[in-house]
Amino acid sequence: MSGTHEGAHNVFPQIYFGSLLAAGVLAFVLHRRWGALPKVGERFYDVIILVLGFWCLGGLLIDAFAHIAGQVDDTFFTEWHAVWYSGATAYGAYIFYAVMPEGGVREMLRRPFGVLSDVAPEHRPGVWGIIVFFISGFGDMIWHETLGVESNIDILLSPTHIGLFAGLMLSVTGPLWSAWADPKSGVNGLRSQALPIFGLGAAWCVVLLIVRYTHPWIMGINEYCYTAEYSYTCWNSDYNTALATGMRALLIHAALTSAVLLLFLRRWTPAPGSLAVLVSFHALGTWVYAEFDQSMLIMGLIWAVLVEALRFMWNRGWRASFVAAAVALQVLVFQITLLVRGPWATWWEGTNLHMVPFGWTVHATFGAVVLCAFVGVMATTLAFPPALPEMNESEQA
């Protein structure tokens, strides 16, 4: 199916080229004022990368919402794609400029593969991510214009979208890996940790989109609550089906949360405010993917503040306890919010006491929190395993 919406075709170039023209003019002015645009590690590099990165991430969130809410045409050339791809173009162009060797574009055109192989290992994920993203983006244009536009879960399974997700993950985490290799990174407070936090937080938003239909906050409580006589309308009359569906969702995101936190904590000591900012990316993603449900944003921000309040546990060396508590709070904040919004109810079925908010038994309701916390403990053990014992020469013989 080819695109037929003339209006969308007219708006796309205006937004795409207009925004890039404005960015180009600003870049020219800054270049004239500073003599050259900053490269990795130079003054103002972090600020520029963050601005361009949020432009790209904002475009992704806008486009994702358009697909989720059904606000898409039968064409690639939508205003949503224009915002996203213009941000990705500006972000990608600056990343290339910042990490390319002295020969610049001329040398890149003369020996492209040689230049790419000369890129420092810590910068390669970002560079290759941009290449993968734009190859997939060109393919996505052909795909949309010939085969139509995806909706709902299909947006996660389109081959070109999978390529876009992969490229985006690599490119937005580029600043994270660059900072990882810098021994001076993140030692001067929240500001010095801004780039790795953005890279990891933006990647979290991308992953949340991919696993959106397994997120217990977003997927809807009616998918895993147990049918009973209280205010929620549940789709399950079989208790075990409801419990299994809900526990899969909780455990997937317990593992994902643990991975995100530990990847940051494996390299950096969290500065005051850094954990709150990092977890706030989860709030942003769930808010947008739930079609701007205000409760998602409020729950996400509350969770972010609580995780930040537990930072002292990490600083005192209570690694597993901190991650376990952070993951458990993700479940508790959700449960308590639902209890506050809905009536309290309990009932007996045989010898089992069931309770809101999910209609699960009292064992499963509290056990889910404990099991998710245990996922955090296991993930921490993997991230910080015990040191291997050293053997002397006689033992080795």
Secondary structure, DSSP 4 states (H G I P E B T S, - for coil): -----HHHHHHHHHHHHHHHHHHHHHHHHHHHHHSS---TTSTTHHHHHHHHHHHHHHHHHHHHHHHHTT---SSS--HHHHHHHHHHHHHHHHHHHHHS-TTHHHHHHHSHHHHHHHS-GGGHHHHHHHHHHHHHHHHHHHHHHHH----GGGGGT-HHHHHHHHHHHHHHTHHHHHHHT-TTTT-SSGGGGHHHHHHHHHHHHHHHHHTGGG-TTTS-GGGTSBP-SSSS--SBSSHHHHHHHHHHHHHHHHHHHHHHHHHHHTT-PPPTTHHHHHHHHHHHHHHHHTTS-HHHHHHHHHHHHHHHHTHHHHHTT-HHHHHHHHHHHHHHHHHHHHHHHS---EEEETTEEEETTT--BHHHHHHHHHHHHHHHHHHHHHHSPPPPPP--HHHH-
